[in-house]
Amino acid sequence: MAIEKTDVVIVGVGAVGGILAAELGKAGMKVIGLERGPRLTTADFNPHDELRYFQRQELRPNWRKQPVTWRPNTGVRAHPMNILNYGNQAGGGTVHYGTLSWRMHEDDFRARSQTIERYGASAIPQDSSLADWPVTYADLEPFYDQAEYDLGVSGKAGNLQGRKIDGGNVFEAPRNREYPLPALLMDQSGVLFAEGAKKLGYHPFSSPRAIISEPYHDRPSCTYCGFCQSFGCHVGAKSSILVTKLPEADATGNFKLLTGATCYHVNTDNSGRATGVSYYGPDGSDNTIEADLVILAPFIYDNTRLLLLSKTAKFPNGLANSSGQLGKHVMAHIMAKVFAAYDDRYVNVYMGPSAQKHTIDDFNADNFDHSGLGFLRGAQISIGPADLEAGPIGTAMSMDPPPGTPKWGAAYRDFLGKYFARYGALNAQTENLAYADQTIDLDPDVRDQWGMPAPRVTYDWRRPNEVARVEFLMQKMEGVARAMGATKVWRAALSPGVPGAHHEGGTRMGNDPKTSVVNRYGQTWDIPNLFLIGSSTFPSMSGFNPTLTIQALTYMSADAIVKRYKNKPGPLV
């Protein structure tokens, strides 16, 4: 068994771990990062390979070797999910994600209080565990700004220091300065979407993305090749952690990255203090890293799983779980979808960056009156391809044909042949509420390649509040599609309860150790030298992709560790 010693060990070197490695390394702290997958380079993504990266999911976990199981409720057996929407390499999901970089609304951080103030406590479903964050938008604004400028985000401000600006998102929270880069060019689907939305009195704008529209920090600008979602960027224009923070961490001389390393245990002493981690190397070896500070930063499944696998006599229900909240309040976005197709024009939705090409925020969060609607919160609505990978394989696998057309055989072939370049898909990324019985635990029947229990997700989005919200948004999208002049408008099928994208929760943050796992900095209440940072700490979600908020929280935590914890280890308050 090999044993190494360091100041900080980070498990998972993606959106969180890469930023921490750079920021802590610059502060003189010795950092070792453990990454389950490889470290790739920009050259690995040229040429684009739809089979390798989309069909075979090479940038994501292998669901047979690293399974995650799902069941809708506790009365049935869970089965492995065959697509896992997160990263499995250095840089994590930022290597293959669609790059959407949203700041959350002010009321997203206080959804419970906002609801009670405007609609009364009875508006919150009795079984929901909706909670406010221990962080406000004002707390995070400077760290949102730091992430945008440090990494490189393209967009257009819609609320600059309280001044609303047409062409940006007029519903956004106030920002202190403009984006570092102008918005990406609008494609034909965005033009049609914007025209249709404006006819209905809505406020369309270009979605903010971590793709540089102009040369930035010695990186070339976007080539609009269309291979963003599911792929790494072949020129480095995508502001992934792979090309932004990892080189920065390397340059400190204080960072060591171990790839092919699967962490299986967080080690603690008799007092309950974390002493480091144990991991399996790529050769099957069993190794230990001793560290003064342990930070867990993988995807939400493995954050919870590691704590459950590391239980002790002091923490019999999982490490850092004196609150009993570990693994609870899991959330995910559900992608309600409406197709708009044309007989008389081309749309070419496969061209340019694929995810959320153009957006309206009119029906997101509490931007509209929910009185009498039977649901809370909402979604941002955007235009894009059928699947976020817009090539012919992704479209053929993901595009639901209109009623009367089978999804197989000659009829489906002819449908795709005609409409592949003549359609757009409107997506509503719905903000679902937290429920305590939506959980992650250990599957008693399914194990991974190392013989460890797989994470098991118990989750069903089909709650009355969520079903009512989806129906409302479907009707709004149908209205926009018709205003776009589409010849055919139809709905895509909804998922049978399985969680969608952007999974959040499991290690909730809060102000009270009795009702949360970590504080606002991701520091566990029970073990001050053990931090959990990422979307697993979110108390509620929003209608926006979580990555920029994850990154802002990471910069905030890094700032607190460097300026306060490093000099005086202990609870951060």
SULURHU-V525966 format. One record per backbone hydrogen bond with DSSP energy under -0.5 kcal/mol. NH is the residue of the N-H (numbers start at 0). CO is the residue of the C=O. If there is no record, write none. Layout:
nh=NH co=CO
nh=NH co=CO
This chain:
nh=1 co=285
nh=3 co=287
nh=5 co=289
nh=6 co=29
nh=7 co=29
nh=8 co=292
nh=9 co=31
nh=10 co=294
nh=11 co=9
nh=11 co=33
nh=13 co=11
nh=17 co=13
nh=19 co=15
nh=20 co=16
nh=21 co=17
nh=22 co=18
nh=23 co=19
nh=24 co=19
nh=24 co=20
nh=25 co=21
nh=26 co=22
nh=27 co=24
nh=28 co=23
nh=30 co=253
nh=31 co=7
nh=32 co=255
nh=33 co=9
nh=34 co=32
nh=34 co=257
nh=37 co=87
nh=39 co=37
nh=43 co=40
nh=44 co=41
nh=45 co=42
nh=52 co=48
nh=53 co=48
nh=53 co=49
nh=54 co=49
nh=55 co=50
nh=57 co=51
nh=59 co=56
nh=60 co=85
nh=62 co=60
nh=65 co=61
nh=68 co=454
nh=69 co=78
nh=70 co=456
nh=75 co=72
nh=78 co=69
nh=80 co=67
nh=84 co=82
nh=85 co=83
nh=87 co=58
nh=89 co=37
nh=90 co=12
nh=91 co=88
nh=93 co=90
nh=94 co=91
nh=96 co=92
nh=100 co=207
nh=107 co=104
nh=108 co=104
nh=108 co=105
nh=109 co=106
nh=110 co=107
nh=113 co=109
nh=114 co=110
nh=115 co=111
nh=116 co=112
nh=117 co=113
nh=118 co=114
nh=119 co=114
nh=119 co=115
nh=122 co=119
nh=123 co=120
nh=127 co=124
nh=128 co=433
nh=132 co=108
nh=139 co=135
nh=140 co=136
nh=141 co=137
nh=142 co=139
nh=143 co=139
nh=144 co=140
nh=145 co=141
nh=146 co=142
nh=147 co=143
nh=148 co=144
nh=149 co=145
nh=150 co=146
nh=151 co=146
nh=151 co=147
nh=152 co=147
nh=153 co=208
nh=154 co=180
nh=159 co=162
nh=160 co=158
nh=160 co=174
nh=162 co=159
nh=163 co=161
nh=164 co=157
nh=166 co=167
nh=167 co=164
nh=168 co=155
nh=169 co=167
nh=171 co=168
nh=174 co=158
nh=180 co=152
nh=190 co=186
nh=191 co=187
nh=192 co=188
nh=193 co=189
nh=194 co=190
nh=195 co=191
nh=196 co=192
nh=197 co=193
nh=198 co=194
nh=199 co=195
nh=199 co=196
nh=200 co=197
nh=201 co=196
nh=204 co=358
nh=205 co=166
nh=206 co=356
nh=208 co=153
nh=209 co=98
nh=210 co=208
nh=211 co=236
nh=215 co=218
nh=218 co=215
nh=219 co=234
nh=221 co=211
nh=227 co=225
nh=229 co=95
nh=230 co=227
nh=238 co=209
nh=239 co=237
nh=242 co=239
nh=243 co=239
nh=245 co=240
nh=247 co=243
nh=248 co=244
nh=249 co=245
nh=250 co=246
nh=251 co=247
nh=251 co=248
nh=252 co=248
nh=252 co=249
nh=253 co=248
nh=255 co=30
nh=257 co=32
nh=258 co=256
nh=259 co=34
nh=259 co=36
nh=260 co=34
nh=261 co=259
nh=261 co=279
nh=262 co=260
nh=263 co=277
nh=264 co=277
nh=266 co=264
nh=266 co=275
nh=268 co=272
nh=271 co=268
nh=274 co=266
nh=275 co=266
nh=276 co=288
nh=277 co=264
nh=278 co=286
nh=279 co=261
nh=280 co=284
nh=283 co=280
nh=286 co=278
nh=286 co=284
nh=287 co=1
nh=288 co=276
nh=289 co=3
nh=290 co=274
nh=291 co=5
nh=291 co=6
nh=292 co=6
nh=293 co=528
nh=294 co=8
nh=295 co=530
nh=296 co=10
nh=296 co=294
nh=301 co=298
nh=302 co=298
nh=303 co=299
nh=304 co=300
nh=305 co=301
nh=306 co=302
nh=307 co=303
nh=308 co=304
nh=309 co=305
nh=310 co=307
nh=311 co=314
nh=315 co=312
nh=317 co=314
nh=318 co=306
nh=320 co=317
nh=323 co=320
nh=326 co=505
nh=327 co=324
nh=328 co=434
nh=329 co=437
nh=330 co=503
nh=332 co=500
nh=333 co=429
nh=335 co=333
nh=335 co=427
nh=337 co=425
nh=338 co=489
nh=339 co=423
nh=340 co=487
nh=341 co=421
nh=346 co=420
nh=347 co=420
nh=348 co=422
nh=350 co=347
nh=351 co=223
nh=356 co=353
nh=356 co=382
nh=357 co=382
nh=358 co=204
nh=359 co=380
nh=363 co=360
nh=366 co=363
nh=372 co=369
nh=378 co=362
nh=379 co=428
nh=379 co=542
nh=380 co=359
nh=381 co=426
nh=382 co=357
nh=383 co=424
nh=389 co=387
nh=394 co=390
nh=395 co=391
nh=396 co=392
nh=397 co=393
nh=398 co=394
nh=399 co=397
nh=404 co=401
nh=405 co=403
nh=411 co=407
nh=412 co=408
nh=413 co=409
nh=414 co=410
nh=415 co=411
nh=416 co=412
nh=417 co=413
nh=418 co=414
nh=419 co=415
nh=421 co=418
nh=423 co=339
nh=424 co=383
nh=425 co=337
nh=426 co=381
nh=426 co=424
nh=427 co=335
nh=428 co=379
nh=428 co=426
nh=429 co=333
nh=429 co=427
nh=430 co=377
nh=431 co=429
nh=435 co=126
nh=437 co=434
nh=438 co=436
nh=438 co=457
nh=439 co=326
nh=440 co=455
nh=442 co=453
nh=447 co=451
nh=448 co=64
nh=450 co=447
nh=453 co=445
nh=454 co=66
nh=455 co=440
nh=456 co=68
nh=457 co=438
nh=457 co=455
nh=458 co=70
nh=458 co=456
nh=460 co=496
nh=462 co=460
nh=466 co=462
nh=467 co=463
nh=468 co=464
nh=469 co=465
nh=470 co=466
nh=471 co=467
nh=472 co=468
nh=473 co=469
nh=474 co=470
nh=475 co=471
nh=476 co=472
nh=477 co=473
nh=478 co=474
nh=479 co=475
nh=480 co=476
nh=481 co=477
nh=482 co=478
nh=483 co=479
nh=484 co=481
nh=485 co=480
nh=486 co=340
nh=487 co=340
nh=489 co=338
nh=491 co=336
nh=496 co=494
nh=500 co=332
nh=503 co=330
nh=504 co=534
nh=505 co=327
nh=506 co=535
nh=508 co=536
nh=509 co=517
nh=512 co=510
nh=514 co=511
nh=515 co=511
nh=516 co=507
nh=517 co=507
nh=518 co=522
nh=521 co=518
nh=523 co=529
nh=524 co=516
nh=529 co=526
nh=530 co=293
nh=531 co=521
nh=532 co=295
nh=536 co=533
nh=537 co=534
nh=549 co=545
nh=550 co=546
nh=551 co=547
nh=552 co=548
nh=553 co=549
nh=554 co=550
nh=555 co=551
nh=556 co=552
nh=557 co=553
nh=558 co=554
nh=559 co=555
nh=560 co=556
nh=561 co=557
nh=562 co=558
nh=563 co=559
nh=564 co=559
nh=565 co=560
nh=567 co=563
nh=572 co=570
